[in-house]
């Protein structure tokens, strides 16, 4: 059972139906054509019935739906249809409300020729010369064929539907004399059409403000074109659209009414109370993918903010839009329009998944604007549903506009989801997977999700890196050889050695342990050598970043090779001598110093300058370095200083026996900057 049936033959009728449904009123909209149905926006609780109904069919429909309230929002010239609706309501015992467009004032418009019918207008034009632009639609276009030279004189502006075009062609109107567009039109558009067609006359009906009638008059006056106006038929009793909205708001206890195209915001200053911003996740961006709560927020908003395609679904809603991505620009717009009390921001996907909602929340609330977050369907949840897999065990990431160690995630998880964009596209993803030995992974690439052009492609990195994909898309990567175990100390023989020095396994393991890394640590490895410590650091801090500083070019090359060998994609090799090579690096949370070239004090001073709470581990082999390190940790602002002397012996074969061979003793100094001292 429907609460309201709307006969939506006008823009106002369609907007009223969508608004009522969005506000929770069960609504049925009746439209005459397929084109009218396509113009309706989908809403929860909204049903659209297409086709022209007789009076008997209307009565049957009203009884079937339990005699609801019937809104007659048909065109002012559709007098016969209105009479049928009114009579059917009387027989079915329904309440009937006729909504009437306000008539435009013609006072002072001396250049208008007013006629009582289309036939009268044709007769008047037949006695004059000059081209004619007819804007009364296709329904009565056949009457203009009575003009002897209509195929040369008349250009018709009609709806852009195949059925209408076919009818016009059958009447003998050539394609060059047809303008197929959906109105209403601006003054500038009307003016351009009048000049392009060379019209001396503009034939129009008095369609009111919502139908774009004032814009037609203004364009005709500027172009010096004679207006031929077909007067409205005698109107039965009814109320204005504005009065109808007030009635409906009271009838169904609705907080606010709809906004019609061209309607001034005269009601906004009357709204009182605090300002509120809704940060709304719009899912994939199409209305069908948005939640009912999201649509309700947009319906009650005084303006809608968003970036680019985020606004596409709202461009014909008749609500002010502001295209911006930066929170500062959005805030400036809101501050510059104090009349807008309810602001909605359209955000892609879900507000809690790599969204701009966090920065917007801080910006709006800092200005005293109450902010609410309305979740949407994330691209991860939607894409996994299309692949028929659960996303609860998927590692969620994004390399779109941010730096994350995607390779480490793929190595540690069976399934990894990521947003792609910009330089981090499908091709670069495939190349990195191949570079780090993950060519056996399977990729699923999703493009234009939930749009009619949606495409999902499956393949190996080798297969997909040569194909073309959208710049913005999503990827789900399956790695059957994943391993999420905490990495142990890698055997020495597995590293590519060359001639560079290498910290041995046992010393390396204890040194890395003394650093106390977190998954997201930012680490400097000073004097990285072959990169054995670098690799261990990168595998521990797999969500962080490691900078390997090495002054010898051949050793720097080895570091890159070993990082690729072990999948340490979060390493940046810095070729140069410390401390100079450290000056421009981001502040570290942890520093390992395996070689200082005599600059240990300067290096430690710079570490403390960058981060007074930094955690440091220094390996010393020579007695000179031991003495310098001991002095530095006494004299510089360090705390929790610990010194461990480690000597490792390894067995070697000596005939049938094994002998232990001692390696050089290593002193491991560990400490924390005093600003990190625990109370």
N, C-alpha and C positions, 0 to 999 in steps of 0.2 A: 504494500500500500504506500502510495506517495502522499506527502503532505501538500505539495504544490505541483501544479502542472503549468509550465510556461510555454506559451506560443511565441517562439523566439524568431520573429521575422525581421528583427532589427538588431543593431549592435547592442542597444540597451537590453534587449531581451536576452541575448546570449550572455552578456555580463551578469545580469541578474540571476540567471540560472546557475552559472558557475559560482557566483558569490554565495547563493543560498546553500548549495551543496557543500561548499568549502566550510561554511559555518555550521554544518551538521544537520541541515534540513533536507530530508529525503525529497529529491526533486526529479521531475520528468520534463525534459525539454522537447517540444515538437518543432521540427524544422521541415521545410517543404522539399529540400533538395539534398543530394549527396554533398554538394559543396557547402551547404549550411552546416551539415553534420561535421565535416572536416574542420570547420572553423571553431567548433566547440572544444574547449580544453578539458581533458579528462579530470574528474574529481571523484573522490570517494562519495558514494551516495547519489551520483548523477547518472541518469539514464537518458539516452537520446533516441527519439523516435523519428525516423525519416519518412517522408511521404505526405502528400496532400490528403486531408481527411474530409469526408462529407460530414454534414450535420449529424447524420445517423451514427457514423463511426465515432464522432466526437462524444456523443451521448453514451455509447457503449463503453468507450474508454473511461469516461468519468465514473460511470457506475462500477466498473471493474476495479478502479483505484480507490473506491470508497468515498466518492464525492469530495475530492480535495478542493482547496482554494485554487482557482484558475486565474492566471495572469495573462491578459491579452496585451502582448507587446508587439503586435504585428505592425506592419508599415501603415502610416496614416492614410495611404491611398488604397489599402486592402479592405475596403468597406464591406464587401460581400463576405469575406472570411470572418471579419469581426461580428457581423450579424449572425453567422452560423454558430460561432463560439458562444455568443450571448444566449441564443435560443437553446443550444444543447445544454448549457449550464442551468437554464430555467427548468428544463425537463428532468435533468438528473439531480436537481436540488443541490447545486454547487454554488458557492460564493464566487462571484465574478468581479474582477477588478480590471478595468480598462486603463492602460497607461498611455497618456497622450503626450507626444512631443510638443514642446512649446513652439508656437509660431514665431518666425522672425518678423521684426518690424520692418515694414516697407515704406515707412514715412520718409519722404524726401527722395525716394528712388523713382525719379520721373522717367528713367530710360527703360523701365520694365514694361513689357507688354503682357498683361494678365489675360489668360484665356481660361475657359471653364472646362476644357477637355482636350485630349490629344487631337481629336478630329478638328476642333476649332483652331488649334495651333497649326496643324497642317494646312488648313484652308488659308489662314493668314499668311503663312510662309509661301504658299503657292503663287501669291500675287506680288512677290518680291524676289530679287536676285541676290546671290551671294551664298557662300558655303555655310554649312550648318553643323554644329557639334551638338549631338543629342546625348544627354546624360540621364535619360529617364529609364534606362534598363532595356532588357530584351523582350519583356512580356508584351508590350504594345508597339514594338518596333515595326511590325508589319504595316501599321497605319501610315508610316512615312513613305511606303512604296507608292502611295497615291501621288506623290510629287513626280511630275513627268521625268525629271532628270536626277532622281534621287541617287543613282549609282555614282554620279559625279559630284553632287552637292553635299551629300550627307555622310558624315563620319559618326559612327556610333561607339559610345563607351559602354562596355558591358562587362559582366563577370567573366573571370578567366576559368571557364569550365568547358570541357569538350562538347557537352550537350548544347550549351549556349552558342558556341562558335559554329557548330553544325547548323543550328537553326538560322543563324545570321547568313551563312553562306547560301542556304537553301532559299532565303528571301532575295538573294541577288546582291548582297553587299560584298564587294571584293575585299580581300585581306588587307589591302592598303588603307581601307576605310574603316578598319576595326581597331579599337584600343581595348584590350582585354586586361583589366586590372581590378583589384579589390580596393574600394575606397574605405573611408572618406579620404579626400585629397587636400593637401595644403594649398594655400593661395598660389605659391610659386609653381606647384605642379599643374594646377589649372591654367595658369598663365602660359606656361610652356606649351601645353596642349593646344590652347587657343591659337597661339602664334604658329605652331608647327602645322596645324591644319588649315590656317588661313581663314578661320571662321569669322563670318560677319554676324552670326546669330548663335546664341547659346540657349538650348531648350532644356529646361530643368523643372523639377517638382520642388515644392517647398518642403524640404526634408528636415528642416530644423538644424540646430547646432550640431547634434551628434551625427547627422548625415552630411555635414560639411557644406551646408547651404551658404553661410556667411562668407566662406572662402571662395565659393563660386562667384558671388556678387562682387567681391573685392577684385578678383582677377578680371572679370568682364569689364568692370569700370576702368581698370588700368589699361586694358587692351583696346578700349573703345568699342566693345562688342555689345550688340543689342541682346538683352535677356528676354526670352519668351517663357513666361512662368505659367505652368499648368496648376490652377488653383486646387487646393485640397477639397475633397468632397465634404459634405456636411458631416461633422463629427458627432458621434453619439456621446452620451455623457461619460465622463471619466475623470481621472486625476492626473496631474503632472507626474513625470518620472520621479522627481524629488519628493513629492507627497507620497507616492507609492513606496519609496524606500523607507520613509519615516514610518509608514503603516507596518511594513514588513519587519522592521527592527523591533517595533513594539509588540507585534503579534508573536514573534518567535524569540523575544528577549535577546536580541543580537547587539553586541557592543558597538559595532561600527558598520557603516554601509560600504558599498563598492565605490570605485573611482572610475568614471567614464572618460574615454578619450576626449581631450579638449576641455574637460571640466577644470575650472580654477580651484585652487586649494583654499577657498574662502572659509571652509569649516575648520581648518587646522588651527588657527589661533585660538579657537574656543576650547581646544583640548587642554586639559590641565593635568597636573601631577608630574611625577618624575619621568625623565626620558629613559627609554629602554632600547637596547640593541639586542637583536636576536642573531647569533652566529649559527648559521644553518648549514648543515651538511646536506648537499643536494645529490648525493650518490653519483651516478654516472652523468647527471646533468639533464636528463629528459624527465618530463613531468611524471611519467608513469613509474619512474624509479624512485620518486621522492615519497617520504612517509606522509601520512595525513597531518601529523603535527607540523612538518616542514611547510606543507602547502598552506596550512592555517596561518602560520607566522607570516608568510609572504602576502597572504590575502589581507591581513590587518595592518601591514606596514605602510607607512606614509612615503617611504622611498626604499629602493633596493640598491645595494652596493655590490660590486663584484668585479672580476677581471675577465675581460674578453668574452670567451664562450660561456662563462658562468652566467651571463645575463641573457643568453639567447632565448631561453624559454619564457622570458618576461618582457620581450621587446614590444609586444602589442597588448600589454595589460593595462595601459593607460596610467601607469605608476611612474613617477620620476626615477630615472636610473642614473647611476654614476659609475663609470668604468675606471677602476683603479685597482692596483695590487698592493701598493705600499700602505701600511697602516697610518703613517703620517698624513698622506694625502686624503685617505678616507676620513680621518679625524678632522682635518681642515674643512672638508666639505660639510660634515655634520655640524661643526661649530659655526659655519657660515650660513646654515639654514636652521635656525632655532625653532621654526614652525613645525619641523618634522619631529614628532614626539616618539614615534615608533620606527626604528630603523632595522632593516633586515639585511644581513650580509650573506651572499651566496658563496659557499666554499665547497670545493670539489670533494667528493667522497664523504668521509666521516670527519668530524671536527677533532677527533682524538687520534687520527692516523696521519702523521706527517702533514699537518694542516697549518694554515696561517692563523688559526683561532687563538693560539697561545699569545702571540704578540698583539693581536687585536683586543683580546680580553684585558691585557695590561693597559693598552692605550686608552680604551673607552672608560674603564673603571677609574683610571687616574684623573679623568675629567668629570667624574661623578655621574657617569651614565651607567645605570644598572644593566648588567649583561647576563643573558641566558644562552646556554649552549644547547642546541638541538641536534642530536646525532643523526647521521645518515648512513647509507650502506656504503662501506668502504670498497675500494676497487679490489682489495685482497679477498674480502668475503664474497663479492660478486663473481670474481674470476674463478675462485675455487669452486663455487657452486656450478659454474658452467663446465668445469672439468670433472665435476661429480666427486670431489674429494673434500674431506674436512680440513679446515684451516687451523685447527687448534694446535697441531704439531708443526706448523710451517714457521720457519724463521722469517720474520717480517723486516724488510729493509727498504731503503730508498737511496738511490744514487742520483736522483734528479735534484740538482742544485745543492748537493751536500756531499761530504766526503765520508764514505764508510768502506770498511774492508769486506767487500762482497766476496772475494775469493776465500777468505778465512771462513765466512759463513757457509759457503758451499761445501768446503772441506769438512766442516763440523756437523752439517745437518743433511738429512736425506732430502728435504724439500726446503727451498729458499725462495721467497717472493720478493720482488723489488720493483719499484717505479723507475722507469727510464726516461731520460730527456736530455736535450742538448747534445753535448759531446759524448755523454754517457749513453750511447744508443745501442741498438742490437748488434751492430757490427763490432763496436769496441768491446762489448761484453763477450762476444764469441772469440775475439782475438785474445783477450785476457785469459779466458778459460783455457784456450789452447796453449798459451804461453806458460801457464802454471800447471800444465799436465792434467787438465780436467776435460779433455776432449771426449771422454766417455759419458759425460752428463747429457741428459735430455732436457731440451728447452721447450716451453710452451709460451708463445708470444701472443698477447692480446691487444688488439687495436680497436679503437672506436667502440668501446664496450657499451652494449645496450642500444646503440644506434642501429638503424637499418643496415648500415655498411659494416657491422661488426665482423671481425675476422680473427680466428684463432689458428695459429700455425705451430706445428710440432716438428722438431728436428734436432740433430746434433749440431754442435758449434761449427763444425766443418761445413755442414750443409747450409746453415742459415747465414753465415757471414757474408755471402755474396748476394743475398736477397735484399729487396727494398722494403722498409717498414716505416710507419709514421714516426715522426720525431718524438712524440709523446705516446708511450705505450707501457705495458706491464709485462713482466716475465716471471714465470715459475720454473725453477731449475731443480731437477731431480738428479741426485748424485748417489748411485747405488754403492759406491765405495767410501761413503762418508765415515768419519771417525771423530767422535766427540770426547775422547779421553784426554785428560790433561797431559800435555807432552812431557816426556822424560828427557833425560840428557841424551843427545844424539851422539852415537859413536864417532870418534875422530875420523875414521877411515871413510865415512860417508860424505865428508866435505871435499870439495875441490880445493887442493892445497896450493899448488904453485910454489913460489919462493917466499910468500908472505908468512910471517909468524902467526901461530894459532894458539889460543888458550885451550889447554887440554880439557878433556871431558869432565874429570872430577873437579878441577878448579872452576871450570865454567859452571857446572851445576850448583856448587856452593855459592859462587859469586852472584848468580842470578837469584838464588833463593834469598840471599841477604838483602837484595833490593826490595823484596816484598811488593812485587808488581800487582796491579789490578788489571782487569780486562781492558780498561780504557785508558791506561797510562800513556803519557807522552814522554818518550825516553830518548836520551842522547847516548850513543856509544862512541866514545872518543878514543881514537886510535884503534879502529875496528879490525885492521888486519885482513884476514880471509873472510871475516863476517860470521864466524862460528857463534860468537856471543850475540851478534846482531840477530841472527836467525832465531836463537833461543828466546831472546827478548820479544821479537815480533810474534812468535807463536804463543807466548804467554799473554802479551798485551794485544790480543787479536782484534779488539775493537778500538784500539788506540793507534798511535803512530810512533815509529822509530826513525831517528836520524842517525845514519852511520857516517862518522867523520873520519876520513882517511887521507893522508897527505900524498901517498904514493899512488900514481895512476894505475899501475898494474894490479895493486891490491884492491883499489876501488872497483876495477873490472871484475875481480874475483867475487867481491861482495854481491854484485848484481847476479852473477851466475848462481851462487849458492842460494840467494833469495828465491830465484825462479825454481831451483831444484827442489826446495822444501815448501814452496807455496807461500812464502812470506811476502805478500803483496803490499803490506803496509809499511814498507821501508823506503826511505828517501836517502840516497847516497849523496854525501856532500864531500867533494874533493877539495882538500885544503888543509892548512895547518891551524891547529887550535892555539890560542883562543880566537884568532882573527876570523876563522871560518864559522865560529859560533855566534857572532855578533847579531846577525840578522835572523837567526832561528827563533821559533816560538819558545816561550818559557817551558822548561821541562818539569815534569813531576819527579822523574828519576834520572840519574846520570851514572853510567858505568865508565870508568877511566881505565883502559888497559894499556895505554901508551900516551905519554905527555910531552915527549921530546924536550924535557927540561923546563916545561912551562906549567908545572902542576899548580903552583900557587895562583897564577893568573887565571887558570881554567876554573879553579874552585871559587875564586872571587867573582868571576862572571856568573857562575852557576847560582851563587847566593844573590847576586844582583837581579838576575832574571826571576828567581823564585826563592825568597828567604826561607821557605819551609821545604826545600828540595831534599830528596833522599839520595845519598851518594855512596857508591862503592868504588874503591880504588884497589887495583892489584899492583903490588910492588915485588920485583924480583931482586934488583940490585940493592945493596946496602945504602947507597946514596939516596935512592928513591924512597926506601923505608924511612931514613932519617928525615927527608923533606916532608913526607906524608905525615909523620908523627908530629912534626913542628906545625904544619898547617892545621891539623885537627885540634891542636892545643890553642893556637893563636887566633884562628878565625871563628866566627860565631856558629859553631856546631855543637850539637848535644847528642846524647845516646851513642857516643863513640865506642866502637868495639873493634878489637884487633885480633884476628885469627891467623896463626901460622900453620900452613898446610903443606905437608910433604907426602908425596905419593910414590909408592914403589910398585913396579909392575914385574910380573914373572916373565923370564925368558928361558928358552930351552938351552940347556948345556949338555949335549949328549943325552943320556937317559934321565938327566936330572933337570930341575927347574931352579933357577936362581932369581932372587929379587934384585931388580935394578932400580935404584933411587933416582927420582927426577929432582930438578931444582926446587928448593922450598919456595913457597909463594906466601906473601903476607897480604891478607885481605882486610882492608880497612873499610868499615861501614859507619855511617853517621847520618844525622838529620840536621837541617838548618834549625837554628834556635827558635824561629817563629813557629816551627811545627812541634815544639816541645809540649808534651802532654802535661796538664796540670795535675 
